[in-house]
Amino acid sequence: MNKYPIEGEKPVNKSKHVLKIIRITLFLLLFGILLSQAAGSYYKGTELKLQFKSTSIKEICEEIEKKSNFRFIYAGNAKKIINKKIDLAVNSQDINEVLDIIISDTDLKYRILDNQVVLYRDETKIIPKEIDEVASELIIQQQKKQITGKIIDENGDPIIGANIVEKSTTNGTVTDVDGNFSLTVENDVVLHISYIGYLAQDINTAGKTSFNIVLQEDTQALEEVVVIGYGVQKKATVTGAISSVGSDDLIQAPVSNVSKALVGRVSGLIANQYDSEPGKEAATLRIRGRGTFSGSANPLVLVDGIESSNFNNIDFNEIQDVTVLKDASATAVYGVRGANGVIIITTKRGSESKPVIGISSNVGMLTFTDLRKNLRSYDYAVYYNEARKMDSFVSGVYNPRFTDEAIEHFRLGDEPIMFPDTDWFSVMMKPTSMQTQQNINIRGGTSLVKYFVSGGYFSQEGLFNSFPTLDIGFNPNINFRRFNIRGNFDFNISDAFSVNVDLSSIMTNKSGAKDGSDGGTRNIIGMTFYAPPFSSPGVVDGKIVDTHKAYTPNPIYDYLNSGYYKSFGNDLAISVGFNYKLDFITEGLRLHGKFSHWNMMTNQKRYSRSIQTYQATRINDNSIIYVPQSTVNPFSFWEGSDKSRDNNLEVGLNYDKSIGYHTFGGLLLYHQKKLYDPHLAYVIPNGYQDLVSRITYNYRMRYMAEFNVGYTGTENFAIGKRFGLFPAFSLSWVPSEESFYPKNDIVSYIKIRGSYGEVGKDNIGGNRFLYIPSSYIYSSGAVYYGAPARSGGFYFGEYGSTFQNYESSYENTLGNPNLTWERAKKTNIGVDLVTLNDKVKLTLDYFDERRDNILTTPQTTPQIVGITLPVVNWGKVKNSGYEGEITYNDNINNFNYWLKGNYSYAHNVILFQDEVNREYPHMMRTGHSIDQPFGYIAEGFYNTWEEVNLPNRPAMQSQNNYVMPGDTRYKDINGDGIIDQKDQVPIGYPTFPEITYGISLGGSFKGIDFSILFQGATNYSRWYVASNSHIRPYDNGLSTLAFIPEYSWSQEKYLNGEDIKLPRLTADMSQFNNYNGSTFLLADASYLRLKNAEIGYTFDSNLLKRIGISNCRIYINGNNLYTWMGLFPGIDPEQGLIGGDGSYYPMTRTFNTGINLQF
């Protein structure tokens, strides 16, 4: 980092980057709009001169295409008319006049859309076939009847293999090669007609026996695509394990970042939030659990195909969808970056339509979900003295800390200065803060240019008090602001060549009290939790007052004394890509490429000074004076800045070809990446190179196959070990498209998928250069006669006489040039179902991952080797499980409703980690989960002195075997009569959840809509940290949680048969036996959370059009509304996943109201 003294403070021109991207974006937007306006005038002023004799309409249209920019499209039955031959002679006439002449003696009509001319047939002139009424009536009178018919598409072509099913039965058939069908049914039944890619129809057979049925294309199903590695794919042809969530679902969550919005919405994706501090509240993401015990388990995250570390700051209004790639078939193309799964965020693009302006605005209120409650002064003092009394049964000495006088003052509250009773949470925190979000965007385009431009603003305040009565010269509360600008442009230069330009900028500003170098608040939160209520009265008459000089922190002082900071970040990105159709070589061949440049600049300023505090002192006349305790210093200044950049280049060929019922696809692509970051080891840039290939095959949407391979190189390893091949293949079969499958509306669609492949991970613990010696030790040497050898140098001579330590230098840690990437071999089997008349869609997957080459430090090598051995690729882990997603959609009259659910289970086992053989098998970590807790089995408490003094009572190895009634009783696993590490066994579930799930439901009725999301986790445990922040009382004389005395053991509770959850109270820091890691300190952290709820109203569009508005919706919603769990009060299950000391910014709840407008 570059540091500047205050005298020479270097100005940082933050605005020039912003202005530059705004100028570029506005220029491209203006250019696009002008170009789109010009596109509407193609046909104006275009004069044609044509002369034809006995020439077909189609040939004439083809000649017009050669002489102009017009392109003809023939819709529906027009193809049967365009072969008609006519005469035509025109001279300098426009396109409308020419077309009027061409269609004058036909039933054709036309429509001009920009440069496209659509010819279609006037259906009103087509004479319908007469139905044989007599024959129909005779059949209707019979018990059963024969139904015949033909199913065609909108072009009149027969649909082969369409399903015809008598509703609510399994009686069905399929159409033949000519689209014909015949089926015997009951009288007056309803036939359900369906085929992949077409909208299903229900046909009432009452009074009819012959049908000509036209199926309309389901354009959404046919064109619905999902994002995959380096491309897109039709959803119906996907063979891998892929899930996605759309922008509508993300926007429903009134949260600040993308990772928090994904919680509970995607199967296989675990999103845990352990910190709620504004600007630092991103969730930790895992895909299908955890498959490694070394290095990062985070997935690769891409934004529009480019790796991003700042994706959480993208405005939701810019996002089209988020896709999660899970199995090897989906991630193999990313090679050494794909083992932990891939998340692809796709931003919105323009569309061929009139400009649509969208405006969204909302304002929210934040509160803490459940702050921990500490003992107040009176209860603290009473129970503290009681704890010392219990401790005295062992020590033999009872020395109360609090006098009767002090306890009485605490009870009466008559001496608020000298005997304060301060609720530090209410002093340090305020009940609510504000959050706002605004966005305006414009989207539209023509056949020549399409555009999406968006600008957004987000702000969030912290929940700290600002103490306005203190003259400190700054606002210590956290203030986070974010500005988002994005412009995505698509230019069709010609029919074959197109260019896309994407620009984005994310600017963040944050300020607040300075707590450490990163500006976080962990120390401040921790001090608020730790401070006992009698440590200080807080602020008195504009002064920060202390009353005790012992180690009793004053949170206000810690909060304000560090000064404050201001940070600024600017994330700029530009991407330029092209697509070139190479149909002149062969139809379906396409060349494409992209270059992207990402630049991240951060700047931080810290202003530090000490503040004035006062000691409350009682003088002779019993009055209180405030004695200054420190000297106020002027602000000192520090500034630092970082700048990182990342360049990506990719060039590829795509090929798509259909021959009859066979569809082929292929991809060959080169990608390279170079990251320049001052935080990289030795400030050396990091690079990747990839060669990617994909081959796909599809037969009639019935049989599908896909082969993916990534040949990847990474600079994280030694030369010769940098490149690797990562292949994967997948297959799918759709039995419901087979002729033998019974046609029905109970299970109308079945797809079976399977995949196997290999992917890698090169993130090896954050150290890029483990293949070379990491450090060297130098010792100047020293002479020690008759002394034992000391570490540092080498020793020579005779012990006791000439024995001497000599100057030396040696390798501290050896390098391993054979290190390589972790390799994950993944298997996935899945099935997709559509059931209950297409109302229910179900996806189920089973996965199995075998991870090897995991970075491991050798443990079984004798210490006599005399050096720290290099890490090796020896570790092995198995991770397997299953997951599912289900959606249900239906309607009752005008009420449309839906239900969604997802469920994930992932269990890992360490297969090998070079663990030293333990004396007892139950002590081995190998064979258990990565996050498996080990500890003692607590069998309750010693309740009487008789139990304590039993001759066969196991002895505690620690704390001199101090045991008394109320202490925890541990199980002697190995039966040696001693409680020590040999009695620790696997207990509970892993500390990272094995099961996660989400349930959402919603509906709409006449403009009113609602949605609810529940999210939960189970099969996981969390430690109650044995400190004052959790359940250990009076740790170092600091605060104690309010529920501890209620749940703690006492003789009275034992005799009354009450439920006792905690051991006896103690104030003796030397007695740790009750707080060893055991089953009583490990809790079941399962929970169910009402994550989001929203209700909205959309106004009638007919009324809105009168004032120029096409859509208006108002809504209210909430986030983190309620949690069902079994943990102690004030402890959040998500924050417990980190296993920290409880000093993270507490979880927040948000209430939000907003409006969405479209023009």
N, C-alpha and C positions, 0 to 999 in steps of 0.2 A: 504493500500500500504506500501511496505517496503521502507524506506528512508535511504540514506547513505550520510554522509558528504563527501566533496571532498577529505579530507585527507584519508578516508577509503573507497574509491570507490570500490564497490564490482564488480569484473569482471563477466560478463554474457557470458557464453560459448554458443553463438548462433549457432555455426557450428556443435556441436555434434548431435543435433537433425536432422539437414539437412543430415549429413553424414550417420546417422543411417537409415533414410528412403531411401536414395539413395542405400545403400548397400542391404537392403531388397528387394527393387524393382529390382535391377540388378540381384540379385540371382534368384528371381522368374522368371524373363524374360529369363535368361540363362537356367534355369531348364526347362521352358516351351518349348524353342526352341529345346533343346536336346531331350526332350520327343517327340516333334513333328517329329524330324528327325528319331527317333527310330520307330515311328509308321509306317513309310513307308516301313519297312522291315519285316512286319508280315509274308508275304508269303514266304520269303527267308529262306531256311533251314528247312521248315516244311515238313516232309515226312509222307505219309499216307499209311496205310495198310488196304485194304478193300476187302470183299468177299460177293457178293450178287447174288441170283438167283431169276429171275422174280420179281424184286422189283421196285416200282415206283421211278422215278427221285426225287420226293419230299421226299420220305422216305430216300433215299440215302443222300440227302443234309442234312436232319435232323440229320443223324448219323454223318456226317462230322462235324456239329456244336458241337456235344457232344465230339468229339475227338480232337477238335482244337478251336482256337479263332475266326474262321471264322463265319460270319453271312450272310445268304442268303436273297436276296430280289428278288421278282418275279414281273416284270414290264409288263404292258399291257396285251397282249394276251398270254403271257408265261404261265399263269395259266391253259390254256387249254391243254398244252403239258406236264406239269410236272407230270401228272398222268400216263404217258406212262411207261410200265414196261420193264426193260432191265436187262441184266446180266452184272456183273462187278467183275473183279478180278485184283487187283493191289497190288504191294508189294514194299514198300519204294519208292513211287513216289510222286513228288511234286504236288501242287494243280493245276497248269496249265495242267500237263499231265493227271491228273484225270478228269478234266473238259472236255478236248478234247475228251476223251473216252465217257463220259456221253452224250455229245451232238452230237456224230458223225452221228447218223442216224435220226437227227431231224433238224428242221429249227431254232433251238435255237442258240443264241450267248451269250457270257458272257463278263463281265468287272470287274476287281478287283480294288476296291478303299479302300486302307488301309486294314482293316480286313473284309470289306464288299464285297460280291460277288453278282453282279446284273446279273440275267438271263433275257434275253429278246428275242423276236421273230424276226427273219429276215423277215421284211415285204416284201422284194422283191420277196419272194417265194409264197406270197399269191396271188391267181388268183382273180382279181376283177370281180364283176358281170357285165354281159353284159346288156346294156340298150336296151330296145325294141325301136329301131329307128322308126319303122313304126307307132306304137301307139303314140309316142311322137309327130311326125309331124302332125298327125290328130288332136291332142288336141291343138297344137299351132295355127292351122288355125281357131279355134273357138274364139268367142269374149271373153269368160272367160274359165278358165280351173281349174281343180281340182288338187291341189298339195297334194301329200302324202309323208310321210317320217318317219324316225325314228331318234331320237336324243339319242346318247349314250355318255358315258364318255370315257376316255382313256383306261379304263379297259374293255370296252365293255358292261358295265352295263347301263340299260336304265335310263334316267333322267326324273323323274316324275314332271310334272308341269312347264316344260320349256315354255317360252313365244315365240310365233311365231307371228310376226306382219308384215303386208304389210306396208312398209315404207311410211311415210307421210299420213297415214290413221289410223282409229281406227279399221280396219278389222284385227282380230287376233284370236288366239286360244291357247290352251295349250296341252302339251302331256299327254297321259293317263298313266296308271300304267305300261305299257310295253314300254313307250317312243315313241309311235306312235302318228301321228297327221294327220289331213286332213283339207285343207283350200281351198276355192274357191277364186281365185284372177283374176285380169286382166292379159292380156298377158304381158310377159316380164317385170314383176315387180321385185323389190328387197325385200327379206324377211329379217327382223331383228330378230335374234335369241339371246335370253338372258336368263340367270338364275343366281341366287345369287351364288357367289363363282366361277363363270366360266367366261371366256373371251367371250364377245359378238361377234357375227359374222354377216356379211351381205352376203346373198346368192342371186346370180342372177339366176332367174328362166328361162331365155331365152333358149328355145329349150329343156327344161327338165320338167318332172312332178313328178319324184320320186327321193327322196334324202335320203342318209344315212349320217347323220351329226355327227361329233365327236366334242364335246366341250372340250376345254382344261381348266384345272383349272387355275383360277386367283390366283396364289399363294400369290400375294401381298394382294388381298382383303381377301382371306381366312385366312391368317396368320397375317394380320395387326392388331396389338393389341394396346390398350391404357393402360396407367398406371392408376390404381385405388388404393384406400386405401388398403394397405397390399397385393398387388398382381397386376396382369394384366388381361385384359379381351379382347376378340375379339371385334373389333370396331363394327361389325355388330350386336352384342348382347347387346350393351350398352343401358341401360334404363334411366340413369340419365342425368344430364346436365354437360357435360364435353367438354372442348376445349383444343386443343394442338397446339403447334408451333414447327417446326423442327429446327435442327441446321443450315440448309442452310439459313433459313430466319434470324436467329440470327446473323450469321457471316456477313451478308450483311450490318449490321449497324456498322460503324467505331467508336464504343463507348467503354467505359472502363468497363462497368459492365452489369450484366444480366438484372436488372430492367429497365435500359434505353433502352435496346434492345427490350423489350417487348412492348414498347409504340406503340399503334395503330395497334397491330397485333392480339389481342384476344378480342372477344366480352365479355363484362362484366368486363373486367379488366381495371381499371383506374390507370395509372402510371404517376405521376406528379413529375417533377424535379424542386426543388426550389433552389438548390445550385450546382454550377459547379466547385467548388474547387477540384483540383486533390486529389484523395483519399477520398473525402467526397461528391461525386456527385451522390449517389444512389437516385433513385426515390422513392417516397412514393406510395405504392401499396394499392389499394382497390378493392375488388371483389363485384360487384353489389352495388356500392355506400356505404352508411354508415347506419348501422342498430342500432347503439347505441350512446348515448351521454355521456357514462362513460367509462373511461379506453381506451385501445387501440382498434382500428378498423383494425389493420394489420392482414393479413391472416397468417395462419400457413405455413411455407416454409420447405420442406423436400428435402434432397439430397440423392437419392438412398434409400429413406424410413426413413432417420434419420433427425431429426429436426436440422436446421442450422441457425445460426445468421450471418454467414459470406458468404452466398451464392453469394453475389454480386462479390466476388473476384474469382469465378471460371472462368477458361479459357474457352472461347466459343468453342474451338476446342475439349474440353473434353465432351461437352454436346451432347446427342443423341436427346432429346426433352424436352420440358417443358409442363406439363399438368396442367390445371386449373380445380379444382373440385368446383362446384358452389352450387348444391342443397343438401338437407339433405340426399338423397339417396347415394350420393357420399362421404359425409363427416361424416355421423353418426358414423362410426367406430372410429373416433378420439374423440368422446365424448365431454368433456369440452374444447377441443382445436379446435373444428371444426366450431363454429358459424360464424366466419368471412371468411370462405372459406379456401381452401387448395391449395397450389402450390407445385407440385412435379417436381423436376429436376432429370432427369435420365441421367447418364453418359454413355459413349460408352463402349462396351465390345468387346471381340475378336470374330472372326468368323472362321469357318472351311475353311481355304484357305491358300494359300501361304502368307508369310509375305509381307505386303504392307506398305511401308514407306511414310508418308505424311510430307511435309514441307510447312509451310506458313510463309510469311514475308511481313510486310507492314510498311510504314512510313507515318506519317501524319503531317499536319500543323494545328494548332489551332489559331483561332482569336475570338474576342468577336463579338456577333451577332449585338448588337446595344448599344454602350455605351451612357449614358446620357450626354447631353451637357449643361454645366452651362453658365451663363452670364459671359462675359469677363469684365475686370475692368471698361472700359469706360461706357458700357451699365449698368453695375451694379450700378455705382455711379449716373448716370443720373436718372435712374428709382427709385433708393433709395430716392433721394431727392424729386422726384415727389410723391412718396408714403408718405413721411413726410408732403408734402404740402397738400395732401388730408386729412391726419390725422388731420391737423391743423384746419380744418373746425369745428371739434368738440372741440379740446383742446383750440383753439384760439391762439396758439403759433406755429410759423413755425421756426424750428431750423434745417437747413440742416446739414447733417453729413459731406458731402464732399464739400470742397471749390472749387471755379472756377478754382483755380490754379491746384489743384489735378486732377480735371476732364480733364483739358487741357493736363497735363502730361500723363494721361491715354490714351488720344486720340492720342497724338503724339508718345508715347512710347519712349521718349527721356531720361527718368530717370528709367531704368529697375531695379535698385537696390532699390531706395527709393519709387518708384511708380510702382511696378511690375505688370505684367499682365500674370500670370502663368496659363497655362492649366494643371491642376493637373492630369487629366487622361493621357495625353501624357507623363507627367513627371514620374508618378508612374507606368504606364503600358507600355509594349512594344507591337508592332503590332502583332507579331506571336510568337509561341513557338512550340516545337516538341513533337510528340507522336510516339512511335514505338511499334511493337508487332512481336514476333517471336514464332514459335512453331514447334516442331518435334515430330512425333509420329509413332509408329509401331503397326500394327494390323494384327492378323492372328491366326493360330492354326490348330489343327487336331481334330479327334474325341475324343482324350484323353485330350487335354489341349488347351484352347483358351486364348488369351492374348490381352490386349490393354495397351500400355505404352505411356505416353505423358509427355513432358517437355515444359514449356512455359515461356516467359519473356515479361513483359509489362512495359513501362516507359512513364511518362508524366511530362512535365514541366509546371510550372505556368506561368502566363503572367505578373508578376511583373518585374520591372527593378531591376538590381543587383547593380547599382551605382558603377562601377569598379573604378571610380576616387576617391572614399572615401576609406580610409584605415581602414576598420572596422573588418577585420580578419575573415569574414565568408561570405557565399553566402546567402543572405536573400530570394532569390526566392524559391518557392516551388519546390521540386523535389520528385516525387512519383515513386517508383519502386515495381514491384510485380513478384515473381517467383512461378511457379506452377509445381508440380510434381504429377503424378497420375499413378498408376498401378492397373489394374483390371484383375484378373486371375480366370479362371474357369477350374477346374480339374474334369474329369470324372474318378473316382476311379474304378467304375464298371458300368455295365449297369443300376444298381439300385441306386448307391450312387455317389453323386457329391459334390464338395466343391468349394466355391468361396472365394477369398481373395481380398479385396480392400484396397489399401493404397493411401493416398494423403497427400500432404503438400502444404500449401499456406504461403509464406513468403512475408511480406511487409516491405518496408523501406520508410520513409518520413522525409524530413528535410525542414527547412525554418525559416523565422522570427517568433519569438515566440509572439503569441497574445493570452494571456489567458492560462489557464491550459490545454486546449485541442489542442493547436497548431493551432487553426482555424484562419481565416483572417477577421472575421466580423468587428472588430474594425478598422483594417487597411482600409478595403473597405469603411467603414462608414466615416472615417476621410477624405478619398479622395473625397467622395461625398460632405462632409460638408464644406471643406476648401474654403474660398472665394479666388478669383484670386490674390488679392493684399496682401495676408497675408505674403507671402515670395517669394523671387526670386528663391528659391530652393537651388541648389548647385552652389556656386560661388568660383572659384579658389580652388576647393577641400574642401570647407567649407560649412556646413549647415547653411544658413543665415536666420534670422528672421528680420522683419522690424517693426512689431506691437506687443506690449506687451499685448494688450487686448486679450479677448478670441477668438483668430483666430488660430485654430490648424495648425501646420505644419505637413503634412502627412509624410514627409520624416523622421522627428524626431520620430513620433509615430511608424513608420515602423521599424526603426533600433534600437531604444533605448531599446527595450525589450529583445534584444539578439536573440538567436536562439535555436532551439530544434532539436533533432533527435529521431525518434521513430522506433521501430522494433516490428513486430508481427509475430508469427509463429503458424499456425493453422495445427495441426497434427491429422490425423484420420486414424483409422484402423478398418476394419470390416471383420469378418469371419462368413461365413454362410454355411449351408449344405442343401441338398435335398436328401431324401431317399424314393424311390418308394417301397411301401408296397403291391405290387401286389400279394405276397404270402399270404396275408390276404384276400384282395379283389382287383380286378383290378381297377385302378384309384385312389387309396388311396396313399397319399404322406405326409410324415413328413418333415418339414423344420424348420430351426431355424437360428438365427443371433445374434451375439454379436458385438457391436461396442463401441469403445472408442474414444472420441474426447478430445483433449487437446489444449488449447489456452494459449499462453504465450505472454505477451506484456511487452515491456520495453521502457521507455522514459527518455531521458536526456535533461535537460534544462540548457543553458548557458546564464547567465544574466549579464548585465553591462550597465552603462550609457555611452552615447557618448557626444562628444563635439559639442556644437552649438555656434553660434556667433550672436550678435546683430549689425545690420548695423546702424552706427551713423555718422551723418554729423558734422564735426568740423568747426572751425572758417574760415579756408581757403577754405571752401566749398568742401573739399575732404571727402571721406568716409573711415572710419576705421571700423574694425570688432572686437567687444569686446567680449571676451569669456564669456559665460553665465553658464557654468556648468563644473564640474570636471570629467574627465574620470576615471572610476574605473576599476580594473581588473575583469575578469570574475569570477562570483560565479557559483557554480555547484549544481545541484539537480538531483537525479536519483530515479525513482520509477519503480516497476514492479508488474504485476498481473499475476495470473495463475488460469485458470478455467478448469474444466474437466466435461465431461458428459458421463455417461455410459447408454447404452440401451441394453436390452435383449428382444428377442421375440422368441417364439416357437409356431408352429401351425401345424394343420392338414388340408390338402386339399383333397377334394374328387370330382372327375369328372367321370360321367358314362353316357353312351348312351345306350338306349334300344329302338331299332327301331327308330321312329322319335322323341323320347323323350330324352332330354339331361338334366342331373341334375348336380349341382355343390354345394359344401359346403366348408365353412371355419370355423375353430374354432381356435382361437389364443389368446395367453397370451403375454402381453407386459408390461415392466416396465422401468422406466427412473429415473435417479438420477442426478441432476445438482449440482455441487459444484462451487460456484462463490463468491469471496470476496465482491462483490457488493450486494449480497442478504441481505435482512433485517437480522440484527444480525448475519450475516455470517452463517446462518443455511441452509444446503442443501435443495433443493426442489425436491420432488419426485412425480411420477405419477404411477398408475397401471391401466391397461386396460385388459378387457376380451372382445374379439371381436368375432362376429359370422356373417356369411353371407350364405344365401341359394339362389340359382339361379335355374331357370327352363326355358327351351326353347323347343318349339314344332315346328319343321320344319322351324325354322327361321321366324315363323309367329306370334306366341304368346310367349311372354317372361315375366317373373316375377322375382323380386329380393327382398329379405328381408335382411336388415342390422341392426345390433344392436351393440352398444358399451356400456359396463358397466364400467364406469371410476371412478377412485378415484384420488383426488388431495389433497395435504397437505396445500392448501391455505385457508382451512376452518376448523372449529372446529370439533373435533371427534364427529361422529354421523351425520355430514353434509357433509361428504367428498365424498361419492359414489352416483352415479346417473345412471339411465338407459336412453339411448338415442336410440330409435328405429326409423326405416324408412323403407318404402316399395316403390316399383316402379313397373309399368306395361308398356308394350309396345305391340303394335299390328301393323302388316304390312298388310294393306288391299290389297296392290298390289300383294300379294301372294295368295289371295283368288280366288277361281274358278269363282266367279261372277264379278271380276274386269275386265273391258274391257282392253284387251291388246293393248298397243299403245306405241309409242316412244316419245310422248309429255310429259307425266308424267309416267315414267316407274317404279318408286319406291316411296312408301309412308310409312313412319313409324310414328306412333303417340305414344308419351311417356307421362307418368304422374307419379309424385312422391309426397309423403308427409312424413315428419318426423320431429324429434326434435334433436337439437344439442345444445351445451352449450359453455360458455365462462367463464373461471375462472380468467382471467386477469382483476382484479378489481381495476383499478387506480394505479397499481404499489405497493400497500400495501398488504402484505400477512397476516397481523395479525390484521385485523380490528375486529376480533371477541374477542379481549382482549383490555383493556384500553390502548390507544396508548401512553399516557404520564401522568406524575404527576407534580404538581406544589408545590414547597416548598417556604414558606415565613417566614422570621425571626421575623416578627411582629414589630410594632412601635406604639408609643403613640401619638394620635392626639386629644388634648382637644379642643372641640368646632369647629372641622373641619369636613367637609364632609367625608364620608367613602371613603377609597382608596382601589383599587383592590389589591389582594395578600393574606391577611390573613382573620381571622374571627374577628368580632368586638363584644365586650361585654361591658356592663356598661351603665350608664345613659348619654345621649347626653348632652354635655356641661360641664360635671364634670368628671365622671369616664370612659367615653367612650374611649375604647382602642382596638387597633389592636393586636391580639395575634398570636404567632408563630403557623404555621399550614402547613398541607400537604393535598392535595386533588386531585382527578382525574380531569384532564383537559378535556379529551374526553372519553366518555363511549365506551366500546366495545359492539358488538352485536354478541352473540354466535349463533344466528339463521341465520347469513348470509350464502348465498349459491350462486351458479353460475347463470349467466344470462342464460335464456332459449329461444332459437329461434325455432319457429314452422314455417316450410317452406313448401310451396306448389309450384310445378313446373309443367307446361304443355308445351309440345314441339312437334314439327313435323319436320321430315327430309324428304326432297324431292330430287329426281333425275329426271331432265327434259331435254327436247330438245336433245333427242338421247344421253343421258348420258353426255352431255357437261356441264350442270349446276347442281350444288349441293347446296341446300338451307337448312339451319337450322334456325328455329324460336322457341323462348321460351318466355313464360310469367311466372313471378314469383311473389310470395306474401310471405312476411315474417312478422310474428308477434313476436316481441321481448318483453319479460317481465322479471321480476326480475332484472331490471337494477338498479345499485347502485345509490341511491338518498339520498341527505341530507334533512331531514325534514325542511320545510319552514313555516308550518302553526302552529307550536308550539309556544306559547307565550314566550317571553324572560324572563318572571318571573321565569321560570324553573331554571334559574341560572347556566346552564351548557351546553356545546356544546353536542348536542344529537348525538348518533351514527348513522352512515349511515344505510339505510335499502334497501331491495330489492323491491322497489315500482315502479320504472320507467317502462314505456311502450312506445314502438315505433312501428309503421307500416312502412315497406319499401317494395315497389312493383315497378314493371316495366316490360320491355320487351327488348329483344335483338335478333339479327339475324346475321348470317354469310352466305355469298354467294361466290361461286367460279365458274368461267367459264373458260373452256379450249377448245381450238380449234387449227386448223392448216390450213394454206393455202399453198399448195405445200410444200416447205421446211421451211416455216415460222411457228413456233409454238408460240402461245401467250396465255396469261392467264390474268384474272382479279379477284381480291379478294376484298371483302368489309365486314366490320363488323360495327354494330350499337348497342348502348346500351342506355337505358333510365332507370333511377332509381330515385324514388321520395320517400322521407321519411317524416313522420309526427309524432310529439311527441303526444302521446295519454295521458300520465300522467307523471308528475314530481313533484307532491306536491307543485304546485305553489300557492302563495298567491293570492287570488282574487283581481284583480285590479279595480280601479274606473270605467274604461271604458273597454269594451270587446276587443277593438282593441289593448290594451296594453298587452294582454295575449300572452305569448310565446307558451303555450300549444295549440296544433292544427296547428302548423306551422312546417316547416322543422327545423332540428337540426341546420343547418348553415344559417338560415334565418336572413338577416339583418333587423334591426329596425332603423328608423330615421325619420327626418322631410321631408315633401314634399316641395321642393323648387319650387316656382312659378315664377322664374325669378329674376329680380333685381328692387330695387327702383331707378328710373331713374331721378327724379326731387325732389327738396325740397318740392314741393306741395304734392307729394305722401308721402314723409316722414312725413309731418306735418298734414296729414289728421287726424281728431279727432277720427275716428273709426279704425285707424291703430292698429293692435295687438301689444302689448308691449312685448319686449324681457325681459324675466325674468333675464337673465344673463347680465353681463357687463354694468350695470346701464342703460340699454335700449339705448345704443349708436347706433344710426342708421343714415346713411347719403346716398346720392345718390351713387350708385355702390354697395351697400350692398345687401346681399341675402334676398329675400322676402320669408318667410315661411308661410305655410297654417295653419290657426287656426282650427284644426280638431274639437275640442269640442266646439268652439264658445264662450269661456269664455273671449276673449280679451287678453289673455296672451299666449305667445309661451313658453312652458315648456315641461317637459317629458310627460305630458298627451297628447301631440300632436304627439308623435312618433308612427308610424304605420309600418307594414311590407312593405318593399320596395324592388324592384328588385327581382332577383333570389338568391338562396343560394350561399354562397361563395365557395362551392365545386360543380363542374359541375354535372348536372343531365344527360346530354347527351354527350357521347363521340363516336367517330367514326374513322375508318381508311379505306383508299382506297389504294390498291396497284395494280400495273399492271407491266407486263413484257413480254419478248419474246426472242426468239433465232432464228438465221438464219445463217447456215453454219459457226458455230463457234463463231459468235458474239451474245452476250446476253446483255440484259439491264433489269433493274427493278427500279421502282419508288414507294415510299410510301408517302402518304399524311395522316396527322393525325390532328384531330381537336376536339373541344369541344364547347358546347353552353349550353344555359339555366343556366348560372351562372354569378355572378357579382363579382366585386372586389372593395375594398375600395381604393380610393386615400388617402393615409395617409396624414393628415394635418401637414406636417413638411417640412423642406427644402429638404428632399430627394425626395419629390413628388411635391406637388403643392402649398404649403404655401410659400409665398415669404419672404425672409429676416428673417427667424426664428432665433432669437438670433443673428442677424447680420451675419449669415453664408451664404453659397452659395444659389443661386436661379437658377432653371432650365431656360434654354434659351427661351423656348416657352411661359413662363408665361406672360411677358409683351404683347406679340402678342395676346394672348387669353383673357387678362383681360379687364374689363369694363373701359371705359372712356367716358366722355361727348361727345367727338368728334365721337367716334364709334357709340354711341347711336343715335346721330343726323343723321349720315350717313346711319343708318339702317344696320350696319355690324353685322355679326354673332358673338355673345359674349358668351364665354364658361365659364369664370371665373369671380369672383367679382373683385372689384377695388383693386389696389395695396395698401398695408399697411405695415408699418414698426413698428407699435405699437403692442407690444406683449400682451397688455391688452385687445385688441379687437379680441375676439375669435368668435363672432357671425357668421361670414362668414364661419367658418370652423367647425361648428357643423355637426355631422353625418346627411347627408341629401341625397336626390336624386341627387344633383349635385356633391357630393363627391363619389357617387356610380356609377361605370361604368359597361357597358356591356362588359364582358371580353371574349366574343366569339372569336374564332380564327380558322384559318386553316393554318397548317404548312407543308411545304415541308420538311418532316422529313429525308428521305433518297433518294438518287439516285445513281445508279451504272451502269457502262458499262464495259463489259469484253470481252475477246477473248480467246477461247480455241484452241490450236494448233492441227493440224491434228495428230491423234494418230499413223498413219502409218509412218509418218516422225519421230515422237518421239521415236518409238521403236528401231530405228537404233542406238540411243544413250542411250538406256537403260531406257528411261522415259516412263511411261504409260500414264501420263496426265500432262498437263501444261496449266495453265490459268493465264492471267494477267488482272488487273482491276484497275479502279479508281472509287472512290465513295466519297460521301459527306454526312454530317449530319447537321441538323438544317440550311437548306440552305436559306429558306425564310419564312416569316410569314405574313399572311394577318389578320389584326385586326383593331379595332377601338379605341384603347387606345392612350394616349398621347405618343409622341416619347420617346424612350429610356426605356419604361416600358414593361417588358415581362409578358405576361398573365399567364404563369405557375408559375413564382416566386411570383406573386401576390396572389396565393392561400393561402400562409401562412399568409398573412396580416401583414408582418413585416415592418420594417422601411426602407426597400430597401437596406440594407447593406450586403446582401448575395453576394457571388462571382458571377459576371454577367454570363449570359448564353453564351456558346461558340459554335462556328461553326467549323467543322472539314472537311478538305480535305485530302484524303487518296489515296495512290497508293500501290499496292502489287502484289504478285505472289504466286500461289499455285502449288506445284509439288507433283507428286506421282511416286514412283518407285516400 
